[in-house]
């Protein structure tokens, strides 16, 4: 009986037995070529409560006469090094559109941002996450230009479609055309484009293409990547006559990546970006060891927004109570805002159509916009809410709200994300209290620009040091939350989590450290009014409780008659460490 080899089995599944041994040899040769280039940074996957990830473009903050990477490094080292462990640098490669996600060359740093030495310098102060934009590449890339010229190497790097080919079953995340007409050396051809005419889908049925992508992965690790984000990984394998999303072959490719990292860089964490319903999203955990270590918790942003819009956290609480991970090697990547908008596909089956439409209508009243996707029946439905998250929480009937209220409500939303089991991902403009960039949208004509403003260093730092500015209120409050979170083992990503149903206007969870020695009751008021709550030791599953200490204010509350009672002010956050002596 043939001895099982996991990598070889995956290759045979994808490409058949005829070429499997030869392709297996090529992958191993590629791995060997990188062994001396990759600096060991750990022996295994580990998490702790100090894991905090900041999501940023390389040029989110700029200074005249200085490379954006250098400016970013100096700025972040000064302001956040005590509370942020990892920087997720959004695509920093040469690109032709989509603010970096239409990559021209996977292995070059965009000269407008800096160079690989600048990336390495940032890596001396923080761990790093790189994007692998693996579903598609730019129409301006060497690969696609070679395809258009008919060069044999690139002939099968892309997917050609016939004009009359029925692709009606293919899941469409956009309103853009799936078939894009291009002029090649052999005449006009149609190529597969899931997201736009400048995002040309790659053909993973060609093993040579997969080898190129594996080479890119290993190159990124050799350049200091501790996390690899797999962008739009759900779409990478196409089988005509299917939905072309979440196919078994896509999972096998992720498993190949994990096996390679286990061999040459076992500390590297894979994070999958799949903006889809929760059940499909968590499938990328695999068996808990063989696929992603983190998955984007895409359901969280719209459910938190819904809780504040409706003054009711019950739906959020029920969903949070269902969250489970598959092993101590996996956890959720919790986030509320990113460079994109707020996806609403993940709440399919959790919120009904009217609830989603109510959120979308409110976002439009707050100067945001709504992006739609095409459905199989020809109808359209909301896909993404394009708005700054701080703005999305505002009251459209009260446009002159005080900055103190705006900041407090926003920080309450962020505290929910920070308290949940997992690793928090914090967008640059959230941490530093930005508003939506309306002028940017008008300039580019693209809805997602609203969340992608580039800030001038001097102006940003002036706002951050102004005690009366919204930026200062948000940043100082956010930093206090992060300081409290990173200091308590109760917030360990692999700790326990129990939802407490205290009041419909309260989102509350009990977090407990993996060793069971430290517990924190996390209370978040989603309403703009004072609420009274009480907690019994039995709610927490313990026999006695003598006092609780708020990690944010250092206030101590004593138990009276086996009950702790609180008046929770509007949008208040309490993180109460439980004391039994």
N, C-alpha and C positions, 0 to 999 in steps of 0.2 A: 504493500500500500504506500502511495506517495506521501512523504512527510509534508505536513501543511506548512506553508510559508505565507504569513499574512499579507505581505506586500505583493508577492507573486499572485496570490489569490485575487486581490483587488485588480491587478493588471489584467488577469485573465477574464475577470468579469467585464471589464471595460472594453478590451480589445481582442479577446480570444486567445486560445493557446498557441496559435502559430507564431505570433510575435512576442509573446509574453516573456520568454526567457531572455531574449535579446534586449527588450526594453528594460527588464529588471536589471540586467547588467549595466545598461547605460545610466540608470538612476543611481546605482551603487558607485559607479565611477564618478558621477557628479558629486555625490556626497563626499567621497574620498578627497576630491579636489578642494573641498571647502574646510576640511578638518583643521588644517593649519591656519586658516584665516579667521576662524570663529573663536573669540575669547570666551572661555568658560565663565559663566556668571551664576551658576547654581547647579544643583544635582537633580532637582525635581520641581514640580508645580507646588507653590505655596501661596497662601493668602493670609492677610491679617487686617486688623481694623485701621491700620495706617495706609492701606491701599486706597488712594484717591486719584482720580484721573481728570486732568483738565483737557478739554477738547478745544483746539485752536488752529486757525490758519497760521502759517509762518509769518504772515504780514498783518496780523490782527492789530499790532501796534507798530508804528514806524517813526523813524527819526531821520530828518534830512541829512544826507551824507553818510549814512550808516546802513549796512546790510540789514534787512528785516530780521533775519535769524539772530544776528548779534544783538539787535535791540530787544527782541523777544527774550533772549537768554538773560540779559542784564535785568530787564524789567521783572521777569518772573522770579529770578533768584532773589531780588530785593523784596518783592511783595508777598510771595506765596510759598517759598521753599519750606517753611515750617509746617504747612498743612496740605501740600500737594506732593504726591510721590512720583507721578507719571504724567508726561505730556503726550497727548495724542496729537501729533502734527498731521493735520489734514493734508491731502496730496500736495507735495512740494516739488513735483516733477514738472518738466516742460509740458504745457497743455494748450489746447486750442479752444476749449469752451467749458462751461459748467464749473467755473472757479476751481479747476484742478482735476475734476473727475473724468475728463476726456484726455487721457495721458498720451503724450507723444513718445516719450522715452522713459521706460520704467527705471532705468539705472542712472539717470542724470538728475542733478538738482537744478531747478529753475534758476538761472543765473541772476534773475531779478530778486530772488530771495537770499541767495548766498551760495555756499558750496558744501561739500561733504564734511570739510573740516569744521564748519559752523554747526552742522548736525552733531558731530562728535563732541563739540564743546558743550552743547546743550545736554548731551548724554552724560557728561561728567557731573551734572547737578541734579538730573532727574532720570528715571527710567523713561523709555521711549516706546510709543506705539506708532507703527507705520501702517499705511493703507496699502493693501494689494487690490487694485481695481481690476479684478480678474474676469469679469463678464464681458468686457468690451475694451476697445482701445480707440484712440483718436483716428479720424479719417486722414489726419496729417502725419500719422506715424510712418516710420520706415517700413513696418510690416505691411500696412495697407497700401502704401504707394507701390511696394514690390508686387503685391497682388494685382493691382491695376495694370502694372507693366507686364504681367504674365510671368514673373520670375518663378521658377519651379519650386523654390524653397517655400514660398508663401502661398502657393496655389490653393492649398487646403487649410489655410489658417483662418478662413472666414467661411460663412455659410451662404451658399447661393440658393435662391428660391425661384421657382417657375412662376410666371405671371398668373396662371390659372390654379395654382396650388391652394388647396383648402386648408387654411390655418385658423379656422373659426374656433377651434378648441383651445387655442393658445391663450393663456391668461395674460391680460393686458393691464399693466400698472399705470399706463399713461394713455392720453388721447392721441399720441403721435403715431405715425405710420410704422407698421412692422416691416414693411418692404420698402427699401430705399434703392432708387435707381442710380447706378454709377456707370461711367464709361470706362471700359477696360480695353486691353490690347486686342481682344477678340470681339469687341462690340459691347452694346448696352447689356448690363446684367442687373439683377435685383439681389441685394444682400440683406441679411437679417439684422434689424436694428430695434432692440427692445425699448430703448429709452429715447434715442434721437438719431437724426441722420449723421451726427458727428460722433456717436457712440456705436462703433461697428462691432457687433458681437463676434466673439472668438469661437472657433470650432474645436471643442475638446474631443471630438471623435478622431482627431488627428493626434496620435501620441507624441509627435514631435512638438506640437504646441504645448501639451502638458509639460514636457521636459523643459521648455523655455520658461514656463511659469514656475516650476520647481527651482530652476536656476535663479530666478528673480527672488523667490522666497529666501533661499540660502544667502543670496547677496545681501538682502535686507538684514538678516541676522548678523552677518559679518560686519555690517555697518552700525550695529548697536541696537537693533530692534529687540525689545523684550516682549512685546505683544505684536501680533499680526492681525489686523482687521480685514476680514474677507468681505469686500463690498459686493452687495447684490449676488451673493453666492447661490441663492436659491434658483437662479435662472441659468446657470452656466451650461447645463446639458440639455440639448434639444432632441426630442423624438417627435417627428411629425405624426399627427393623430392623437397627441396627448396635450396636456395643459402646459408642458415644458416648464414646470415649476416644482421644486422639491422632488425631483426624480431620484430614484435609487443611485443612479450614477453620480449625481451631485454629492450625495452623502459619501459615496466611496472615495471621491476625490479629496474631500475633507479628511477622511480617514487615512488616506495616503500621506497627506501633509503632516498629520499628527504622528504617524509612524516614523516619518523622516526626522521630525523634531525630537522624538523620543530617542532616536539614535544619536544625533549629532548636537542637539541643543535642547535637552529635556526641560529646561526652565522656561522656555518660550511658551506663552499662552496664545491660543487661537481664540479670536472673538468673531462671531458671525453676525453680519448685519442683514437681517431678514424681516422686512417691514410687512408682516403678515399676521393673520390670526394667531392667538397665543398657542394653541395646540400644535400648529405647524412650526411655530418659532422654537418651541422647546425640543422639537425632534432633533435639533442640531447638537444637543447634548450627547446624542448617541447613547451608548451604554454607560455613560458617566466617565469613561476613560479614553474612548477612541475617536472622539470628534472635537467639538469646541469646549474650551474651559469656561468661557463666558458667552452669553448671548444677550443681545440688546433686549431690554425689557420694554418693548414697544407699546405694550398695553398701558403702562404706567402714565405717560404724559396725558393722554386724553381722559383717563379716569380721574386723575387728580384735578384736571381742569373742570370736569363734570361735577366733582364734589364741591368745588368753590362756586361754580355757576349756580348750582341748585341748593347750596347751603346744606348739603346732605352727603355724608360720607358712607352711607350704608352699602352702596354698590361697590365702592372702592374697598371697603372692609371685607365684604364677601369674597371678592376676587383675591385679595391679599391672603385670605385664609386658605386659599387653594394652592398657593405657591409651594412647590417642592423642587429640589434639585436632585440629581441622580447619584451624586457621590460627593465626597469631601474635596474632589478635584475639580468640581464645577460650581459655578454660582452665576447669579444674574448681574448684568451690567445695567444698573439703575440710572436712568437719566430722565430729565424733563424737557430739556431744550438741546438743540443741535444746530448745525449749519443748515439743515433742512427745516421743513415745517413740522407740524404736529400730525403724525399719521393717524387716521381713524379706521383703517382696515383692521388693525389688531383688536378693536372692540366689537367686531362682528360677533353676534351671539351673546354679547354682554350688555351693550346698549342697543335699544331699538332704533329704527330709522328716524323717528321723530326726535329722539334725544340727540342723535348725531346732527340732525338738521338744526336743532335749537342751538347747539354749540356753534355750528357754522354761521348761522344768522347773527349770533352775538359777535363773533369774530369780525364779520363784515361791518358791523356797527362800530367796531373799535379800530377801523382803518386797516384791517387785515383783508385777506382774500382767501378764496377756496379753490383748490385744484381738484379736478374731476378725473375719473378713470372710465374707460369704456367697459360695459358689461357684455356678456355673451349674447344677451337678448336685444342688444342695440341701445339700451338705456345707459344713462350715466349716473354715477353716484360719487359723493365726496371721497377723495383719496387723502387729501392733506390740507390742513389749515395753515396758511402762510401768515405768520404773525410772531412777533417777539413774545416770549412766554410771559414776561412781566406785564406787557400790555394786554395779553389775552385774559389775564385775571382781573383786569380793571372793570369798573362799573360804567357802562355806556350812558347811563342816566345821570351820572355825576362826573362830568369831565374835569371838574376843578378840585378833585380830591387832593388832600394834603399829601405831600411826599412821605410823611411818616406812616400814614395808613397804607399807601401803595407799597412801601418797603416792608411793612410788617406782614401784610397779606402774602407778598411774594416770598418772604423768608419762611413763612409757615408752610407754603407749598414745597419749598426746597428741603425743609426739615423732614417732611414725610419721606422724600426720596432718600435722604441721608440715613434715616432711621431704619429703613427696610433692609432685610437680609440681602447682601450682595456687595458689589463694589460700586461706589458712586462715580458717575461721569458728569462733569460739570462744564457747561459751555462757557467759553471766555466771556461772552456778553452777559451771561447770567451772573457770574461771579463779580463782575465789575459794574453791574447795575445799568446796563444800556437800555435804551428804548428802541423801538422799531425805526429802521432807516428808510423812511418814506421817500426821501429825495433820491436815494439809491435805486429804488424800484422804478421811479419815474425816469431815471437816467438809463437803466439797462432794459426796462420793459419785462424783467423777469421777477416773478413773485417771490422766489426764494432769496433775492437780494436783501429783503427786509431784515434778515438776520445775519448779514455778512459785512457790516460796516468796518472800514479800516480806520483806526483811531490814531491821532497824533500823540506821541508820547507826552509832550509838555502839557497839552490840554488835559489828557487823561489823568496825569499825576496831580495837576492842579485841582481837579474835581475830587480826587480821592483824598486830598488833604483838607478839603473844605467841609467842616463838620455839618454844614447846613445843606449839602448837596445830596441828591438822591443816590448818586454813586457811593458816597461815603456811608450813607445809612445802610445800603445793601451790602457793600463789601465788608464793613466792620461787623455787621450782624452775621454774615456768611462765615467769616473767619472764626467768629466765636463758636458757631455750630460745628465747624470742622475741627477746631481745637478740642471741643468736648467729645466729639465722635472718636477721634484718633487716640484719645487718652483712656478710653474704656473698652476692655475686652468683651463687654456685652455686645458691642457692635461688630465683632468678628464676623466675616462673611460666612463662616461655617457654624456660627452660633445658632441657637434655637430662636424661633419666632412664634408668638402666639397672638392672635388678634383679640383685642378686648372690646366688647360692644358696650360702651359706657353711655353713649348718647348719639343720636343720628347726626348731630353737628360736630362730633368728635371722631377723628381717626386716631385710634390708639392701638399700640402693640406692646407686648412684653418681649424684650430682647434679653437673651441669656447667653453668657460666654460658653464656649465648648466644654469647659471643665465644670460648668454648673455653679461656679462660685460667685459670679457677678451678674446681677439682673438690673435692667433699667426699664421703667415704665415710660413709654413715649406717648405724649398726649398732644394733639394738634387740633386746634379749634378752626373749623372751616367757615364759621359764621362771624358776621360783624356784630355780635352781641355776646354778653356775658352768659356763661353757662355754668351750672353747678353739677359736679360729678362726685361720685363717691366710689371708693375702691375697698374691697374686702380682701383679706389674705387668701380666701378661698378662690377669688377671681384669678389669682396668680398661681394657684396650685401649691401654696405653702401653708404651713401650720400657723406661723406667727410672723408679725411684721411690726416693729416698734417705731420705725421712723423711715422717712424717705428724704433724700437730699437732691435738690435740683442742680444738675450739672452745669446749667447755664447761668444761674443766679447765685448759687451756693446757699439758697434758702433751704431750711430744714423744716419738715412738717412731721409732727408727731401723731401717732395713732391714738385715737380716743374711742373706747368701746369697740375695739376690733375694726374700726373703720377710719379711713383717711378721706376727708372731704375737701374739695377744692372749688374755688370760684375761678373759672378759666375765662380770662378776659378775651375780647374779640381778637381773633387771629393769634392767640397766644400759643406758645410752644413750651411744654414742660418735659424735661428728660429727667426722670426721678430715679435715682439709684436707691435700691431697696436695702435697708439695714434691718437686721434681726437682733441686734444687740445695742 
